[in-house]
Amino acid sequence: MAREQRRALLELLQRPGNAQCADCGAPDPDWASYTLGVFICLSCSGIHRNIPQVSKVKSVRLDTWEEPQVEFMALHGNDAARAAYESQVPSFHYRPTFSDCHLLREQWIRAKYERQEFTNPERQEPYSAGYREGFLWKRGRDNGQFLSRKFVLTEREGALKYFNRNDAKEPKAIMKIEHLNATFQPAKIGHPHGLQITYLRDNSTRNIFTYHEDGKVTSGGPCPPSYLTPREPSPQHGRKEMVHWFNALRAARFHYLQVAFPGASDTDLVPKLTRNYLKEGYMEKTGPKQTEGFRKRWFTMDDRRLMYFKDPLDAFARGEVFIGSRESGYTVLDRLPPSTQGHHWPHGITIVTPERRFLLACETESEQRAWLDAFRKVVDRPMLPQEYAVEAHFKHKP
């Protein structure tokens, strides 16, 4: 009997929609929630285990299944669950994939099944209202300490602002939604809720590193006592809060782009709301004369901007390089010029631009290949009209 149930489950995995995890899209899921009727991957099954009041999971191949449980899976499945639990996902809401951080995947699963935000639109108010105010821990630009700061997102003013003091009348910084990006960076920031916010100031990138303090209330801390609700444990509150900030920023960007590009469809606009970096990591670089010694720097590839920092958590880049398309005279080579000296790492990369060559070196061959792939994806992509204006600015930089 057990063998028959397992065979029936494996046949169900072949049905359309069931061959990818219902929550993150990972291929070949081998776990299932027998109370929700969905097939999920190992990673998402761990999240489901933490909401046992909603979801109970079993391994498709290793656990014993009862006939009614298999019949329940047959009556439901991933496509049916998406139709039910994702029926009203806002266009701007981020749908995580298996490559995203644990926090995004966890809150997506909780939003769908536990909070049922996408079957009850009134529960989406925290991130779709057009205004958001709260306290986040922000890393100081100069001293590197994280301090509680008041943040205000106002769609009407088209800006995200933060204040050094709760009673301050003037913000310390105003970040225009037009040039705003946000990406979760838990490893870089050293906190599971770490969110990196970037914006342009004088056409140069400024980084802000933030996280939420799990809703803990202390004297002078990030949340006033009324911020917590007695029905919700504080660790879960903090995780939800950070993802709500992220989606609130995406909502503000979405509404700004709808006005800026009135003829564009949601499908056109959604990829422009936030973006993950194409590649980050350490490389060595030399200066423009190519006679200086190579120095280790942290590099970030953000669309067509290649930025380098002395430290991954620096607020400002030491330099930025625009990488255009092949048609505009940009190429990437998997080597350094034969006469190059002064580099400690053996795997070279040369970025050729119309003005000069940039010489870089990677520590390992695998890192070199990863960087080359990232650069070539950009170089092989035709430039958009607005990117020519950005390129012109880089050419005229002192």
N, C-alpha and C positions, 0 to 999 in steps of 0.2 A: 504493500500500500504506500509506504513512504517513497519508494522508487517511482511509483505512478504520479504522486503529487509533485515530486521534483521534476519529472519529465513534463508535466503540465505547466509548471512555472517556467521552465526553459522555453517552452513553446510560446508562452505569453510574452517573453522577452523579444521574440521575433516580430511581434505586432508593431505597426507604425507608431512611433513616439516612445516606445518602451526601450529602445536600444541606446538611449541617452538618459543620463540622470535627470529626473523630473525637476530638479532645483538648480543645478549648475551646468547641465549639458555634457558632463563628462561621459565618454563612451563606455559601453559595456558595463552598466551597473549590475552589481551582483548582490545587492541588498534590497529590501522592500519594507515599506510600512504597511502592515496588514490592517491597520485601522483607517488609513487614508487611501489605500489602494494604489500606491505609486512605487515605482522602481527607482532606486537611488544608489549613488556610489558610496563607497566606504566612508569617505570624508564627511559627506552630508548625513550619513547614518548616525555618526557620532553626535551631530547637532540634534537630530530627531530624538535621540536617547535622552536629551536634556529637557524635552517637553513631553514626558510620558503621559500627561493628562490628555494630550492630543494625538500623539503618534507612538506606536509600538512597532519595533523593527525586528526583522529576522534576516539571516543570511539565506539567499536563495539556494545555495549549494550545500551549506553545512548544517543548517537547523532542520528540525522536524516540523512539517507543516500538516495542519489538519485540513480535511476536505472543505469545510465551510470557509476557511481562510483563503484557500486557493480559488474557490468560487467567487469570493468577494473581489479578489484581484482581477479575475476575469471580467467581472461586471464593471470595473472601473478602469484603471490604467492611467498612464501619464497624460495622454491627450484630454481625457475626460476631466482629470484633476485640474489641468491648466484652464480649461473652459470654466470650471467652477470657481477656483481659488484665485485666478488671475483675470477675472472678467472685467475689472475696472482699474487696471494698472495705469496711472498717468503716463503720458508719453515721456515725460522728463525723468521718471523714476528709474534709477539705475538697476539693471538686471545683471547680477554678477555671473561670472563664468567660473569654471574650475580653476582658472589661473589667478583669481582674485583672492584677497586676503580673507582670513577666517571671519573677521568681523562683518564684512559685507555679506558673505554667504549666510552667516548665522542670522543676521537681522532680516534678510530676505525671506528665509524660511519661517522665522517667527512672525513676520508681517503677514505672510500668506495664511498660515495655518492656525497660529495661536491668536494673533490680534485681528485677523481677517480684515486687514485694511483694504483689500482690493475687492471685497464683496460689500463693504460698508464705507462708501466714500467719505462720510462725515468723520471717520477716524484718520483721514489724511490731512486734517487741518494743521497739525504741527509743522508740516513742511510745504504746504501749498497756499498758505495765507498771504504771502507777499511781504510779510514782515516777521522778523525773528529777532529776539533779544535774549542774551544770556551770557554766562561767564565760561570762558575757556582758559586753560593754562597755555600761555604763549612763551616761547623761548626768546629771551632777550637778545637783541642784535649783537651787543658788545660783550656782555658777561656770560652768556650761555645759560643763565638760570631761567627756569620756567616759573612765571608769576601769573597770578590770576588777573585776567583782563576782561573788561566788558566788551562784547561784540554786538553790533546792531546791523542787521541786514534789512535794507529798505528798498523794496522794488520800485516804489514811487520815485525815490531819488536816484535809483540806478546805481546803488553803491553798497559795499560792505565797509563798515567803520569799526575801529576799536579805540577804546579809551584807556588811558593809564590809570585813571581813578574812576570809581563809580559815580562820583559827583562832578566829574569834569564836564565842562560845557562844550569844549572843543575836542574833536577826536584827534588822536595821535596820528592816524593815517586814514585816508579815504581811498578805497580800492574800487575803481569803476567796474561794474558788472561786465561791461563791454570787453575788458581785457583780463578777466578773472579766470583762474583755473584752480581746481582742487583735486588732489589725489591722495589716497591712503598710503602712508609710508611707515608702517609699524616697525619694521626692522631698522630703518634709518633713524627714526626719531627715538626708538627704544621704548615704545609704549604701544600696547595692542590697539589703542584707539588713535594712534598718531595720524594726523591729517596735515598735509603740506598744502598751503594756499599760496599761489603765485599771482602776481599782477605786474603790469608794466608801469614804470615810472620813468618819464623822459625816454621812453622806448627801450629801457633796460629792465631786465627781470629782477623783481624783488621777491624773496622767499620769506614766508612766515610759517613757523612750525607750531602746531597746536595739538592739544588732546583734551579730553574731558575726564574729570576726576571721579568717575563712577557714581556721581551723585552724592559723594560724601560731604557732609556739612561740618565745617570747622569755622572758628572765628576768622573772619577775613577770607574764607575760602571761596570757591567759585560759585557756590549755589546758596541762595538764601534758604532758610528752613522750609518755606512754603513750596520749594521746588520739588520736594519729594512727596510722593503719595504713599500712604501707609500700606496700600495693597501691593505695591511693587517693590521688590528687593533692590537695594541701591546699585549693586553691580550691573544688573540688567538695565536699569534706568540709564546708567552712563553709556553703555554700549548703544542703546537705542537713540539716545540724545545725539551722539556724534554722527550717526548715520542720518538722522533727521536734519542736522546741519548740512551735511553733504547734499542731500536731496533738495533742501531749501535753496542752496546755491544753484543747483541744476535747474530748479523751477524758475528762479529769477533770470538765469541765462536764457532759458527757453522763451520766456515771455519777451525779453529784450530782442531776441533774434526774430521772433514772430513779427515784431514791429519793424525791425531793420530790413527784413526780407519778406515782405507781405505775400509774395508769390510762391515762397518755398513751402514744400510739404513737411510734415513732421518727420518723415523718413530722411529728408535732407538735413534737418536741423539737429536731430538727436545726436549724431556723431560729433557735433561741434560744442556740446554742452560742457563736457569735461573730457580730458584726455590723459591717459597714462603715458609715461615717458617711454619712448621707443627703446632706450637702453640707458643704463647708468653703471658706473664703475670707475675704477682707477686705471689711468694710463699715464705714461710719461710724455712730456712735450718739451720742445725747445722753442726759443724765441724767433722773432721774424728774421733776424740775420742768419739764423741756423748755425751759429758758431758758439752759442751759449750751451752750457751743460743741460741735459734733460732733467726735468723735475717732475716728481710724482704729483698728480693732481686728480681730483674727483671730477668726472665728466658726466654731464646730463644731456641726452639728446631729446629735446622737446620739439617735436615736429621738425621744422627746418632750422631751429636754433641749437647749435652745439655750444654748451656753456661749460666752463671749467672753474673749479673752486679749490681753494687750499684745503678746506674741510667740507665734508658733505652737508653740514648744517650751517654753512655760511649764509648770511642774508643776501649778499650780493655776489655775483660772479666776478672772478678776476678778469674774465674776458668772454666774449661771445663771437661765434663764427656762424655766418649764414651759409647754408648749404642749399644751393639751387639745383636745377635740373641739368641733365646731360646736354639738352639743347642749348642751354645758356653757358656752356663751357665748364661745367663742373664734372670731375671724375674722381674716382677713388681707386688707389692702387694698393696691392697687398704687399708692399715692400717700401723700404727707404732708399733714397739715392745711394749708390755704392760708396760715395765719399763721406757719408754721415758718420760722425763720431759723437761720443759722450752719452750714449744711451746704455742703461744697465739691462733693460729688458730686451729680449732678442727678436720679438715678432713685430715688425714695423708696419705702419700704415701711412700713406701719403694722400692727403686731401688736396686736390688741385682745383683752385678757383681761378677766375679770370685775372685776379690781382696778384696772387701769390700761392705758395705751397705751404701746407701745414704738415709738420712731421710729428708723428705720434708713435709710441711703442707700447706693446702689450706684454704682460708677464708670461702668458701661456698662449698656445696656439688656438685653444678653444675660445679664449676671450677675443683673440684677433678675429676669428671667424664670426663670432657674434656681433662684434662692432662693424665688420665689413658688411654683414647682412643688413644691419640697421642703416648704415650709410647708403648702401645701394638701393634700398627701398625708397629712400628719399630722392636720390639722384635720378632714379628711373621714373619718377612721377612728374608729369608736366606741372609747371608752376601755374598757379591761379593768378588772375590779374592783380589782386590786392597784394600778392607776395612780391611782385616786382617793386612795389613801393617800399616794402620792408628791406628788400635787397639794396635799393638805392640808399636807404638810410645807413645801412652797414658800410657801404662804399664811401660814404662821406663822414664816417666816424673818425675823430682824430686818432 
